Amino acid sequence: MLAGKAYRSLVWAVALMASSAAPALAYTAYVSNEKGDSITVIDSKTDKVIKTFPIGQRPRGIALSNDGSELYVCLGNDNTVRVVDTKTLKVKYDLPSGNDPEFLIVGPQDGLIYLSNENDNLVTILNPKTHKVVATVPVGVEPEGMAMSPDGKYVVNTSETTNMAHVIDVATKKLIANILVGQRPRVAQFKHDQSELWVSSEVGGTVSIIDPKTWKVISKIHFAVPGLTAEEIQPVGIRFTAHDRIAYVALGPANRVAVIDAKTHKILKYLLVGQRVWQMAITPDNKQLWTANGVSNDVTVVDIASERPLLSIPVGQLPWGVIFSPK
């Protein structure tokens, strides 16, 4: 029988061969460049930038329509959601967003857009087909992160100053729960099986884990990176792999992504990526994790099987978010 070190080396080599034997599929990545006022489009098969084009002032939150034909971009300083045709990469029209839109998601069933209005302390619900506001829901101060439960019944918003996660019933468009989390919450993310809701707290330096049946915090994850102060570790983006086996948490100016066993909530390792890692996305084939790195103005591509950063792709100034659409 192989000794422990030799066995681990063999397993790692087999994993690499398996991942290389089944090459990643080609997807289009869209990156919002907050200070560059632009969108960068990347071919994930070649890792080459297809185009970087101007979009408007302070683009942050981005999402795709359910059929992938339209890209929705929050333009915080233009107070609008700009809609781009993903085939032509041309602007189609603007949607009324309310004041300072920051983050948005699209309902999987109704196709409605749910977005946070940072300066108005509201969640605005838009119908992209009628170009009209369906409803507004008052939430806490400086709302940011948006998440929708996999069953489409609940929307969760985080408010940076109130330090809460707010739960909205999609059917009634009413607020049904307010959950106190860590200081300055940023991102909310449900597990695919909806068993847990995770909320990152940038200043609090934690991830709160919430039971969606009771809307109560059941535990918290704390981070410690050797050589870094607590102030440098600022959790932001959260992503789960398929089957909710692994969770990734972006740690901002720590320049690292935490790899976490999503079942036990134990931190397995830290991956060094670009500078000020913010939002992240996993390719639909579950083979790669891409991170938007605001200070180094690039995207880091991480191989999920080997848990190794593969390369960095230069994009625009201060990349904020990244999403994928199949070609």
MARVEXTOR-264731 format. One record per residue: residue number from 1; x, y, z of N, C-alpha, C, O in turn. Coordinates in steps of 0.001 Angstrom, whole numbers, plus 500000, padded with zeros to 6 digits. Layout:
BEGIN
rodo	n_x	n_y	n_z	ca_x	ca_y	ca_z	c_x	c_y	c_z	o_x	o_y	o_z
NUM	X	Y	Z	X	Y	Z	X	Y	Z	X	Y	Z $
...
END
This chain:
BEGIN
rodo	n_x	n_y	n_z	ca_x	ca_y	ca_z	c_x	c_y	c_z	o_x	o_y	o_z
1	500853	498811	500000	500000	500000	500000	500894	501247	500000	501944	501267	500642 $
2	500462	502288	499270	501248	503511	499188	501219	504258	500507	500206	504262	501206 $
3	502324	504883	500842	502374	505732	502029	501490	506955	501804	501115	507270	500675 $
4	501160	507647	502917	500203	508750	502837	500572	509807	501820	499731	510202	501012 $
5	501817	510279	501840	502234	511341	500922	502179	510877	499482	501719	511609	498606 $
6	502653	509649	499231	502638	509115	497862	501206	508922	497381	500892	509161	496215 $
7	500344	508487	498292	498944	508265	497914	498275	509579	497535	497560	509656	496536 $
8	498514	510618	498344	497907	511919	498040	498404	512462	496715	497643	513071	495962 $
9	499684	512242	496427	500240	512700	495147	499586	511980	493980	499301	512579	492943 $
10	499349	510669	494167	498711	509893	493110	497281	510367	492876	496850	510515	491732 $
11	496541	510607	493970	495159	511078	493848	495123	512423	493136	494277	512648	492270 $
12	496045	513324	493502	496084	514643	492869	496371	514525	491381	495762	515229	490576 $
13	497301	513634	491004	497650	513447	489590	496473	512887	488806	496203	513312	487683 $
14	495769	511918	489415	494597	511331	488741	493524	512395	488536	492887	512452	487485 $
15	493329	513239	489555	492329	514300	489430	492665	515254	488300	491787	515680	487550 $
16	493951	515590	488183	494361	516473	487092	494137	515837	485730	493683	516494	484793 $
17	494464	514530	485626	494270	513845	484346	492794	513764	484002	492415	513891	482837 $
18	491961	513552	485013	490525	513458	484765	489973	514785	484284	489153	514833	483367 $
19	490438	515886	484923	489934	517194	484507	490427	517561	483119	489708	518216	482363 $
20	491647	517149	482767	492164	517476	481439	491550	516578	480372	491469	516962	479205 $
21	491109	515363	480775	490495	514459	479808	489122	514955	479385	488666	514662	478280 $
22	488459	515710	480266	487145	516266	479945	487262	517784	479969	487000	518411	480996 $
23	487653	518377	478849	487911	519816	478830	486673	520628	479170	485548	520211	478895 $
24	486892	521798	479774	485785	522673	480126	485068	523141	478867	485683	523363	477824 $
25	483759	523284	478991	482963	523774	477879	483186	525277	477709	483719	525947	478593 $
26	482768	525781	476566	482964	527204	476281	481760	528007	476750	480617	527689	476422 $
27	482030	529036	477510	480993	529947	477981	481462	531374	477749	482655	531633	477586 $
28	480513	532289	477738	480841	533703	477669	480763	534279	479071	479769	534094	479774 $
29	481820	534979	479476	481843	535648	480769	481649	537146	480569	482181	537737	479629 $
30	480878	537745	481469	480662	539188	481455	481175	539749	482775	480824	539251	483845 $
31	482012	540795	482698	482602	541407	483880	482220	542886	483904	482411	543601	482920 $
32	481679	543337	485038	481370	544761	485189	482569	545468	485802	483085	545045	486837 $
33	483010	546545	485162	484172	547319	485611	483677	548632	486217	483323	549570	485502 $
34	483662	548679	487555	483007	549780	488263	483610	551141	487947	482865	552088	487693 $
35	484930	551269	487953	485565	552553	487654	485845	552727	486165	486023	553849	485691 $
36	485885	551634	485438	486103	551718	484005	484850	552079	483241	484914	552386	482051 $
37	483676	552046	483931	482389	552345	483293	482180	551476	482053	481704	551946	481019 $
38	482544	550207	482178	482522	549335	481006	482176	547900	481387	482138	547530	482560 $
39	481927	547111	480347	481717	545667	480469	482796	544970	479638	483017	545325	478480 $
40	483461	543986	480226	484413	543160	479490	483784	541799	479227	483220	541177	480127 $
41	483888	541344	477979	483322	540059	477563	484478	539117	477246	485390	539479	476502 $
42	484442	537906	477810	485545	536960	477692	485029	535612	477210	483970	535156	477643 $
43	485777	534974	476312	485514	533603	475882	486227	532664	476859	487456	532662	476933 $
44	485462	531874	477602	486078	531033	478634	486884	529870	478060	487703	529284	478768 $
45	486668	529528	476796	487426	528431	476189	488847	528873	475850	489804	528127	476056 $
46	488972	530078	475335	490296	530596	474954	490898	531509	476017	492081	531847	475963 $
47	490065	531906	476991	490484	532864	478028	490916	534187	477414	491776	534878	477960 $
48	490328	534537	476291	490651	535784	475604	489483	536768	475725	488314	536385	475700 $
49	489843	538049	475856	488830	539092	475882	488260	539280	474479	488996	539527	473523 $
50	486956	539161	474374	486274	539377	473094	486103	540866	472836	486328	541358	471730 $
51	485701	541567	473886	485429	542996	473725	485288	543647	475097	484793	543025	476037 $
52	485720	544889	475207	485391	545737	476348	484698	546975	475792	485255	547677	474948 $
53	483489	547239	476263	482725	548345	475690	482143	549226	476803	481827	548731	477885 $
54	482001	550539	476534	481435	551457	477534	479969	551126	477775	479246	550746	476854 $
55	479533	551277	479038	478166	550914	479376	477435	552020	480126	476206	552084	480078 $
56	478163	552888	480815	477529	553915	481638	478292	554085	482933	479340	553471	483133 $
57	477764	554921	483814	478501	555304	485010	478305	554342	486182	477186	554111	486641 $
58	479401	553802	486643	479516	552939	487821	478692	551654	487701	477753	551450	488469 $
59	479034	550793	486752	478364	549498	486653	478833	548562	487765	480031	548416	488006 $
60	477877	547936	488431	478218	546972	489480	477432	545680	489251	477918	544786	488559 $
61	476245	545567	489809	475494	544326	489664	475133	544020	488225	474699	544902	487484 $
62	475317	542746	487823	474969	542302	486472	474241	540967	486556	474494	540163	487453 $
63	473337	540745	485615	472595	539493	485554	472122	539279	484128	472106	540208	483321 $
64	471738	538047	483827	471221	537691	482515	469746	537354	482607	469272	536851	483626 $
65	469020	537638	481523	467644	537157	481444	467654	535638	481436	468679	535021	481148 $
66	466528	535043	481750	466483	533585	481869	466821	532866	480566	467322	531742	480595 $
67	466556	533492	479435	466904	532863	478150	468299	533275	477670	468738	532839	476605 $
68	468996	534105	478442	470356	534505	478090	470455	535538	476992	471562	535873	476569 $
69	469347	536048	476520	469389	536975	475387	469697	538408	475787	470115	539212	474953 $
70	469491	538735	477072	469714	540100	477523	470609	540122	478761	470500	539274	479646 $
71	471488	541109	478797	472345	541363	479948	471820	542603	480649	471640	543648	480025 $
72	471573	542485	481949	471092	543605	482751	472251	544151	483590	472949	543392	484261 $
73	472449	545464	483548	473575	546089	484241	473068	547225	485126	472404	548138	484637 $
74	473375	547178	486427	473058	548273	487343	474060	549403	487157	475264	549205	487319 $
75	473566	550576	486819	474424	551751	486665	474114	552705	487815	473158	553479	487761 $
76	474952	552632	488868	474659	553358	490089	474600	554861	489930	473743	555506	490533 $
77	475489	555439	489133	475517	556892	488981	474611	557402	487870	474436	558612	487718 $
78	474036	556496	487096	473062	556884	486071	471631	556593	486518	470674	556963	485839 $
79	471492	555927	487667	470172	555605	488220	469293	554857	487212	468134	555205	486988 $
80	469881	553823	486618	469130	553038	485649	469695	551628	485570	470815	551369	486011 $
81	468909	550724	485006	469389	549399	484607	469463	549393	483088	468448	549529	482405 $
82	470660	549236	482573	470866	549237	481121	470800	547806	480609	471368	546893	481207 $
83	470099	547623	479492	469874	546293	478927	470657	546162	477626	470543	546994	476726 $
84	471465	545083	477547	472337	544846	476393	471917	543557	475699	471632	542555	476355 $
85	471882	543589	474370	471645	542384	473571	472923	541554	473585	473971	542030	473149 $
86	472850	540310	474086	474073	539513	474233	474615	539008	472900	475770	538587	472840 $
87	473833	539033	471844	474338	538622	470533	475126	539736	469859	476184	539495	469277 $
88	474611	540941	469939	475241	542066	469250	476110	542915	470181	476934	543704	469720 $
89	475921	542749	471492	476584	543566	472511	476258	545046	472334	477078	545917	472625 $
90	475057	545311	471857	474564	546670	471710	473504	546951	472781	472737	546068	473164 $
91	473482	548195	473250	472470	548595	474227	471101	548626	473569	470935	549203	472494 $
92	470111	548000	474220	468755	547961	473688	467887	549068	474281	467221	549802	473551 $
93	467899	549183	475606	467073	550194	476270	467468	550267	477744	468282	549475	478217 $
94	466886	551219	478457	467083	551369	479889	465788	551047	480624	464690	551202	480088 $
95	465946	550595	481869	464802	550307	482720	464809	551245	483915	465876	551592	484423 $
96	463623	551664	484375	463561	552546	485552	463951	551773	486811	463271	550820	487190 $
97	465026	552173	487446	465575	551357	488521	465407	551947	489910	465612	551248	490902 $
98	465037	553221	490002	465130	553887	491289	466530	554425	491482	467367	554336	490583 $
99	466787	554984	492655	468037	555687	492913	469163	554726	493260	468996	553850	494109 $
100	470313	554885	492605	471550	554160	492889	471356	552644	492956	471540	552049	494018 $
101	470988	552011	491842	470892	550542	491844	472270	549918	491988	473228	550376	491366 $
102	472377	548867	492812	473689	548261	493032	473752	546795	492643	474697	546380	491972 $
103	472775	546005	493047	472839	544546	492857	471480	544087	492355	470452	544633	492757 $
104	471465	543088	491477	470186	542604	490973	470227	541107	490710	471279	540521	490454 $
105	469045	540513	490782	468848	539107	490437	467594	539004	489584	466777	539924	489545 $
106	467452	537871	488899	466297	537647	488027	465522	536435	488544	466103	535384	488815 $
107	464207	536595	488677	463375	535499	489147	463351	534352	488152	463085	534578	486972 $
108	463621	533121	488593	463666	531984	487659	462316	531636	487054	462258	531088	485954 $
109	461227	531947	487754	459900	531650	487225	459269	532849	486517	458772	532726	485397 $
110	459291	534011	487181	458562	535160	486632	459411	536062	485744	458868	536912	485039 $
111	460747	535894	485762	461612	536731	484939	461699	538170	485394	462276	539003	484696 $
112	461132	538483	486564	461206	539841	487085	462605	540137	487617	463331	539229	488022 $
113	462969	541402	487610	464254	541846	488135	464047	542382	489547	463180	543223	489783 $
114	464851	541886	490477	464815	542339	491868	466150	543026	492142	467205	542406	492007 $
115	466111	544312	492530	467368	545040	492695	467356	545888	493955	466304	546280	494460 $
116	468563	546160	494449	468725	546991	495646	469023	548423	495241	469849	548679	494364 $
117	468326	549366	495904	468568	550800	495702	469286	551329	496936	468671	551571	497975 $
118	470611	551506	496804	471452	551794	497968	471069	553098	498665	471065	553155	499895 $
119	470750	554137	497909	470476	555436	498523	469026	555614	498965	468724	556524	499737 $
120	468126	554756	498486	466709	554889	498819	466234	553876	499861	465086	553928	500301 $
121	467124	552950	500258	466754	551920	501242	465547	551106	500790	464624	550835	501558 $
122	465589	550728	499518	464479	549984	498914	464994	548803	498111	466130	548798	497636 $
123	464133	547802	497968	464284	546797	496922	463220	547106	495876	462030	547169	496188 $
124	463654	547298	494637	462738	547597	493536	462556	546355	492682	463515	545645	492379 $
125	461308	546102	492298	460975	544945	491459	460516	545470	490101	459551	546229	490007 $
126	461233	545046	489041	460959	545536	487688	460451	544421	486792	460834	543261	486942 $
127	459586	544788	485862	459177	543878	484800	459898	544307	483521	459554	545344	482953 $
128	460892	543539	483049	461656	543975	481876	460836	543946	480582	461229	544559	479590 $
129	459712	543245	480584	458888	543193	479373	458028	544442	479232	457873	544976	478134 $
130	457468	544905	480349	456627	546105	480308	457406	547377	480598	456901	548482	480402 $
131	458665	547212	481074	459528	548339	481434	458934	549149	482593	459122	550363	482674 $
132	458226	548472	483472	457579	549163	484582	458004	548589	485926	458386	547424	486034 $
133	457928	549447	486958	458160	549009	488327	456921	548288	488824	455818	548832	488782 $
134	457107	547055	489297	456003	546251	489815	455712	546608	491261	454555	546728	491664 $
135	456784	546778	492045	456624	547083	493465	457947	547577	494020	459005	547358	493429 $
136	457878	548247	495163	459070	548588	495938	458843	548100	497362	457730	548159	497885 $
137	459927	547612	497985	459842	547078	499341	460870	547799	500212	462067	547693	499947 $
138	460435	548535	501250	461383	549190	502154	462195	548156	502934	461647	547191	503467 $
139	463519	548377	502992	464397	547477	503745	465291	548329	504637	464909	549439	505008 $
140	466486	547825	504990	467375	548565	505871	468185	549622	505141	467972	549889	503959 $
141	469119	550215	505871	469933	551307	505338	471076	550739	504488	471773	549814	504905 $
142	471252	551298	503314	472262	550888	502337	472093	549423	501913	472979	548606	502163 $
143	470986	549089	501287	470807	547721	500814	471794	547384	499700	472104	548226	498857 $
144	472284	546146	499703	473234	545738	498668	472907	544367	498098	472290	544261	497038 $
145	473322	543312	498803	473235	541968	498242	471808	541510	497998	470890	541875	498732 $
146	471633	540700	496948	470330	540139	496608	470484	538649	496335	471425	538232	495659 $
147	469570	537854	496855	469562	536412	496594	468130	535937	496476	467222	536503	497085 $
148	467934	534885	495680	466613	534272	495582	466718	532808	495952	467662	532124	495557 $
149	465745	532329	496711	465735	530923	497091	465534	530061	495852	464850	530479	494919 $
150	466117	528863	495825	465990	527995	494648	464552	527687	494246	464277	527457	493069 $
151	463630	527679	495210	462233	527415	494857	461509	528667	494378	460330	528605	494032 $
152	462206	529807	494354	461635	531049	493838	460632	531723	494742	459939	532642	494308 $
153	460533	531290	496001	459517	531838	496899	459994	533034	497709	459182	533833	498175 $
154	461326	533164	497883	461843	534217	498751	462990	534966	498086	463807	534385	497371 $
155	463029	536265	498340	464164	537104	497966	464782	537636	499252	464073	538057	500165 $
156	466113	537611	499314	466823	538107	500486	467700	539282	500079	468439	539219	499096 $
157	467600	540358	500859	468434	541537	500661	469285	541764	501908	468834	541513	503026 $
158	470523	542242	501715	471365	542610	502849	471487	544126	502921	471604	544796	501896 $
159	471460	544665	504144	471617	546111	504313	472900	546377	505080	473072	545920	506209 $
160	473793	547120	504452	475149	547306	504980	475185	548024	506332	475962	547646	507209 $
161	474359	549045	506507	474399	549837	507734	473510	549267	508829	473853	549356	510008 $
162	472379	548684	508462	471482	548083	509445	472004	546738	509938	471576	546240	510979 $
163	472940	546151	509177	473547	544860	509551	472508	543745	509621	472486	542944	510555 $
164	471656	543719	508613	470589	542720	508580	470452	542080	507208	470854	542640	506188 $
165	469869	540886	507219	469355	540254	506008	467839	540331	506077	467235	539946	507078 $
166	467231	540827	505015	465784	541040	504974	465156	540029	504012	465611	539883	502878 $
167	464121	539341	504461	463490	538294	503666	462160	538814	503125	461302	539275	503877 $
168	462010	538728	501806	460797	539193	501126	460057	538002	500537	460658	537161	499869 $
169	458762	537930	500783	457915	536902	500182	457613	537316	498743	457039	538380	498510 $
170	457996	536484	497782	457846	536844	496370	456377	536980	495980	456021	537858	495195 $
171	455529	536120	496521	454109	536141	496153	453418	537420	496605	452638	538006	495853 $
172	453700	537857	497831	453018	539026	498380	453810	540315	498215	453272	541409	498387 $
173	455108	540179	497876	456014	541337	497775	456118	542062	499119	456277	543282	499158 $
174	456027	541309	500220	456081	541869	501560	457289	541335	502324	457746	540215	502092 $
175	457796	542162	503240	458889	541765	504113	458359	540849	505203	457386	541189	505876 $
176	458994	539673	505389	458497	538723	506377	459494	538429	507491	459114	537837	508501 $
177	460758	538824	507339	461742	538569	508388	462915	539523	508253	463303	539898	507147 $
178	463477	539912	509397	464698	540715	509465	465679	539975	510372	465378	539704	511535 $
179	466847	539653	509834	467797	538810	510554	469068	539593	510821	469723	540065	509892 $
180	469416	539731	512092	470647	540432	512452	471845	539531	512180	471908	538398	512657 $
181	472799	540055	511401	474003	539281	511064	475228	540078	511499	475130	540899	512411 $
182	476389	539852	510861	477598	540587	511216	477606	541985	510630	476701	542372	509890 $
183	478640	542735	510972	478725	544128	510561	479024	544267	509069	479938	543636	508537 $
184	478243	545095	508423	478332	545423	506992	478170	544177	506113	479118	543763	505447 $
185	476986	543586	506110	476748	542418	505252	476758	542800	503776	476275	543865	503391 $
186	477309	541923	502970	477451	542200	501538	476627	541254	500667	475725	541682	499946 $
187	476952	539958	500744	476365	538992	499809	475547	537962	500570	475927	537524	501656 $
188	474417	537583	499984	473601	536473	500484	473549	535405	499409	473443	535720	498224 $
189	473623	534143	499810	473606	533048	498844	472967	531820	499481	473368	531396	500565 $
190	471966	531248	498801	471349	529999	499238	472142	528808	498713	472708	528864	497621 $
191	472182	527739	499488	472630	526467	498938	471625	526019	497879	470461	526420	497905 $
192	472086	525188	496952	471205	524717	495889	470017	523925	496431	468928	523961	495859 $
193	470231	523207	497540	469140	522416	498116	468288	523222	499099	467367	522689	499719 $
194	468606	524512	499235	467872	525464	500070	467915	525115	501562	467070	525577	502329 $
195	468878	524319	501968	468955	523939	503377	469572	525043	504231	469348	525094	505440 $
196	470355	525932	503598	471005	527009	504335	471089	528264	503482	471146	528201	502254 $
197	471094	529406	504163	471361	530706	503555	472625	531252	504207	472702	531348	505432 $
198	473619	531610	503390	474873	532171	503903	474920	533665	503598	474583	534094	502494 $
199	475345	534456	504592	475467	535906	504426	476854	536336	504882	477253	536069	506015 $
200	477590	537006	503991	478936	537488	504331	478854	538868	504972	478017	539688	504596 $
201	479730	539117	505944	479802	540418	506612	481216	540960	506453	482162	540447	507050 $
202	481344	541992	505648	482654	542513	505257	483457	543020	506456	484606	542618	506643 $
203	482872	543889	507260	483580	544454	508406	483574	543485	509587	484547	543418	510339 $
204	482501	542747	509751	482430	541760	510826	483380	540604	510634	483732	539921	511596 $
205	483809	540371	509382	484776	539314	509095	484229	537913	509244	484980	536979	509522 $
206	482922	537755	509061	482287	536448	509260	481322	536127	508122	480971	536985	507312 $
207	480906	534865	508091	479761	534441	507288	478729	533867	508247	479019	532927	508987 $
208	477527	534430	508236	476430	533922	509061	475677	532857	508291	475361	533038	507115 $
209	475388	531745	508952	474645	530648	508328	473247	530620	508938	473080	530514	510153 $
210	472254	530718	508066	470864	530911	508484	470021	529719	508046	470185	529200	506943 $
211	469115	529293	508927	468161	528231	508603	466956	528862	507906	466246	529647	508534 $
212	466696	528550	506628	465586	529164	505904	464203	528726	506395	463194	529303	505991 $
213	464151	527729	507247	462849	527322	507802	462438	528227	508955	461255	528506	509147 $
214	463426	528683	509721	463135	529534	510877	463632	530956	510703	463243	531845	511461 $
215	464485	531184	509716	465162	532465	509484	465960	532883	510717	465973	534053	511098 $
216	466627	531903	511334	467491	532151	512477	468932	531813	512119	469189	530876	511363 $
217	469879	532590	512674	471301	532282	512510	471639	531061	513353	471419	531048	514564 $
218	472180	530029	512694	472495	528795	513416	473986	528654	513698	474368	527909	514600 $
219	474833	529350	512952	476268	529330	513219	476945	530438	512423	476337	531068	511558 $
220	478224	530661	512739	479019	531651	512010	480384	531068	511695	480945	530299	512477 $
221	480908	531446	510538	482251	531046	510133	483175	532240	510332	482875	533343	509876 $
222	484295	532021	511011	485306	533047	511228	486564	532683	510433	486862	531504	510240 $
223	487286	533682	509982	488442	533473	509120	489714	533966	509790	489702	534950	510529 $
224	490818	533263	509520	492128	533681	510023	493168	533247	509000	493377	532055	508779 $
225	493810	534218	508384	494834	533945	507378	496190	534296	507981	496396	535436	508398 $
226	497122	533341	508038	498444	533627	508615	499110	534831	507950	499168	534930	506724 $
227	499610	535740	508785	500310	536907	508271	499437	538111	507993	499946	539187	507681 $
228	498106	537944	508103	497192	539053	507838	496455	539454	509108	496178	538616	509966 $
229	496142	540735	509220	495343	541216	510337	493869	540913	510086	493460	540643	508957 $
230	493090	540963	511142	491647	540723	511006	491004	541765	510100	490053	541462	509379 $
231	491522	542999	510136	490948	544075	509322	491144	543840	507832	490384	544369	507021 $
232	492142	543064	507462	492406	542788	506047	491514	541676	505494	491431	541498	504279 $
233	490858	540942	506359	490029	539809	505936	488581	540264	505904	487943	540399	506948 $
234	488065	540499	504709	486735	541086	504535	485890	540219	503600	485974	540376	502382 $
235	485085	539317	504139	484279	538407	503311	483254	539160	502461	482560	540055	502943 $
236	483178	538778	501192	482216	539405	500278	481480	538309	499495	480461	537801	499963 $
237	481983	537939	498311	481285	536994	497450	481226	535586	498023	482147	535148	498713 $
238	480129	534875	497732	479935	533487	498160	479425	532687	496963	478531	533132	496243 $
239	480003	531502	496758	479514	530598	495719	479625	529148	496197	480570	528776	496892 $
240	478631	528336	495805	478622	526908	496123	478835	526089	494852	478309	526425	493791 $
241	479609	525015	494971	479722	524090	493857	478444	523269	493735	477588	523302	494619 $
242	478322	522533	492636	477167	521661	492452	477080	520679	493611	478103	520221	494119 $
243	475874	520359	494024	475609	519442	495132	476052	520010	496474	476069	519297	497477 $
244	476413	521302	496498	476716	521996	497752	477831	521326	498551	477800	521309	499781 $
245	478800	520783	497854	479903	520119	498561	480911	521120	499100	481358	521000	500241 $
246	481274	522117	498281	482270	523112	498640	481671	524510	498504	480908	524789	497579 $
247	482035	525380	499444	481685	526797	499338	482968	527605	499187	483991	527300	499800 $
248	482890	528641	498357	483996	529579	498196	483551	530940	498725	482448	531399	498433 $
249	484423	531577	499506	484133	532918	500025	485287	533841	499658	486437	533585	500015 $
250	484968	534924	498935	485975	535918	498570	486274	536790	499779	485355	537240	500464 $
251	487555	537033	500046	487969	537744	501255	488533	539135	500982	489361	539627	501748 $
252	488093	539771	499898	488413	541174	499645	489893	541472	499646	490647	540818	498926 $
253	490350	542466	500454	491754	542873	500441	492716	541825	500997	493929	542031	500960 $
254	492203	540710	501510	493085	539597	501878	493635	538910	500636	494576	538121	500724 $
255	493043	539212	499465	493496	538674	498175	493407	537150	498122	494188	536494	497433 $
256	492461	536609	498846	492320	535152	498928	490863	534742	498858	489956	535518	499160 $
257	490666	533499	498450	489353	532863	498492	489429	531725	499491	490316	530875	499406 $
258	488508	531706	500433	488441	530609	501394	487700	529433	500765	486636	529602	500169 $
259	488276	528240	500907	487647	527002	500443	487072	526317	501679	487808	525993	502611 $
260	485755	526096	501685	485065	525640	502883	484267	524377	502585	483595	524290	501558 $
261	484342	523394	503488	483464	522239	503432	482060	522739	503783	481793	523112	504925 $
262	481167	522743	502790	479864	523366	502979	478968	522604	503942	477994	523160	504449 $
263	479279	521350	504199	478476	520552	505133	478921	520766	506573	478092	520965	507460 $
264	480242	520724	506806	480765	520856	508171	481088	522299	508536	481275	522616	509711 $
265	481155	523175	507534	481488	524597	507712	482948	524805	508128	483300	525846	508683 $
266	483775	523825	507859	485189	523911	508184	485971	524500	507008	485753	524132	505854 $
267	486883	525419	507323	487734	526009	506285	488826	525009	505930	489558	524538	506800 $
268	488927	524690	504648	489902	523700	504188	491226	524331	503785	492296	523789	504065 $
269	491145	525470	503134	492368	526154	502691	492014	527554	502211	490843	527925	502127 $
270	493061	528326	501897	492903	529649	501293	493663	529659	499975	494810	529219	499903 $
271	493011	530168	498931	493635	530274	497616	494040	531725	497363	493221	532634	497498 $
272	495290	531938	497001	495768	533273	496681	495363	533623	495256	495725	532919	494313 $
273	494611	534715	495098	494152	535137	493767	494612	536579	493539	495703	536950	493972 $
274	493801	537391	492872	494185	538770	492607	493923	539679	493796	493529	539222	494869 $
275	494147	540966	493594	494050	541946	494675	492628	542486	494814	492005	542930	493849 $
276	492145	542430	496048	490783	542820	496436	489756	542002	495649	489037	542520	494795 $
277	489716	540721	495965	488767	539821	495312	487366	540112	495849	487156	540186	497060 $
278	486420	540275	494939	485090	540767	495287	484031	539715	494952	483821	538783	495728 $
279	483369	539853	493813	482370	538864	493410	483033	537716	492655	484164	537835	492183 $
280	482300	536590	492548	482833	535395	491894	481710	534714	491117	480530	535008	491306 $
281	482113	533794	490235	481140	532963	489515	481768	531616	489211	482980	531510	489023 $
282	480930	530587	489164	481357	529242	488794	480792	528928	487417	479616	529180	487153 $
283	481626	528376	486538	481155	528019	485204	480023	526996	485306	480020	526177	486226 $
284	479069	527028	484385	477929	526099	484456	478313	524624	484478	477540	523804	484973 $
285	479500	524258	483949	479935	522864	484003	480638	522528	485321	481104	521406	485519 $
286	480707	523510	486215	481261	523311	487561	482753	522980	487546	483244	522329	488468 $
287	483477	523414	486526	484905	523112	486421	485813	524256	486861	486953	524026	487264 $
288	485313	525482	486784	486167	526630	487096	485437	527645	487971	484225	527832	487868 $
289	486211	528290	488830	485765	529437	489614	486491	530669	489089	487716	530661	488966 $
290	485747	531723	488780	486346	532974	488318	486121	534041	489376	485019	534175	489907 $
291	487178	534807	489682	487082	535856	490689	487353	537216	490063	488265	537361	489250 $
292	486557	538215	490445	486780	539594	489997	487658	540297	491022	487286	540413	492190 $
293	488821	540764	490587	489822	541346	491485	489937	542846	491225	490522	543268	490228 $
294	489372	543649	492133	489205	545071	491873	490475	545878	491766	490565	546757	490910 $
295	491463	545614	492604	492669	546447	492603	493659	546025	491523	494332	546876	490942 $
296	493759	544730	491246	494678	544275	490194	494044	544312	488810	494698	543990	487818 $
297	492769	544706	488737	492074	544886	487456	492140	543640	486574	492446	543717	485384 $
298	491847	542497	487183	491866	541251	486419	490874	540255	486989	490239	540489	488017 $
299	490763	539141	486291	489943	538016	486717	490872	536818	486884	491657	536508	485988 $
300	490784	536146	488028	491567	534928	488237	490704	533717	487927	489563	533621	488378 $
301	491267	532782	487141	490585	531533	486789	491153	530427	487671	492356	530165	487652 $
302	490283	529781	488442	490690	528717	489362	490114	527390	488880	488922	527297	488587 $
303	490955	526371	488799	490506	525018	488465	489922	524390	489722	490614	524268	490733 $
304	488647	523988	489669	487979	523471	490857	488493	522092	491250	488619	521808	492442 $
305	488790	521234	490292	489240	519876	490609	490541	519874	491394	490677	519149	492379 $
306	491496	520685	490959	492799	520721	491620	492906	521831	492657	493864	521880	493429 $
307	491908	522729	492671	491906	523885	493572	493175	524713	493396	493832	525101	494362 $
308	493496	524971	492124	494690	525750	491809	494325	526899	490867	493642	526678	489868 $
309	494772	528127	491172	494618	529218	490212	495406	528910	488944	496572	528521	489012 $
310	494768	529084	487791	495396	528755	486520	496015	529970	485842	497138	529898	485344 $
311	495289	531086	485819	495784	532276	485130	494954	533474	485540	493902	533339	486166 $
312	495445	534655	485174	494708	535896	485370	494461	536543	484015	495329	536528	483143 $
313	493278	537108	483846	492890	537755	482603	492661	539240	482873	491760	539579	483639 $
314	493443	540135	482272	493236	541573	482472	491873	542009	481931	491454	541590	480851 $
315	491192	542857	482701	489898	543393	482264	489941	544912	482418	491004	545513	482267 $
316	488807	545540	482716	488767	546984	482877	489129	547411	484289	489586	546606	485100 $
317	488917	548699	484571	489320	549254	485855	488302	548935	486943	487108	549190	486787 $
318	488789	548373	488047	488012	547993	489219	486868	547029	488871	485698	547381	489027 $
319	487192	545833	488407	486138	544846	488153	485364	544534	489432	485950	544348	490499 $
320	484050	544481	489308	483162	544316	490470	482495	542946	490469	482533	542226	491467 $
321	481879	542589	489332	481140	541327	489261	481453	540553	488008	481932	541114	487022 $
322	481177	539237	488046	481390	538364	486894	480277	537329	486851	479913	536756	487878 $
323	479735	537089	485654	478702	536071	485460	478983	535327	484166	479785	535771	483345 $
324	478309	534180	483987	478499	533357	482800	477186	533135	482057	476105	533076	482641 $
325	477335	533016	480736	476219	532605	479890	476739	531602	478882	477761	531865	478248 $
326	476072	530442	478699	476522	529503	477659	476437	530142	476293	475549	530948	476019 $
327	477397	529762	475416	477377	530302	474049	476235	529707	473260	476055	530040	472088 $
END
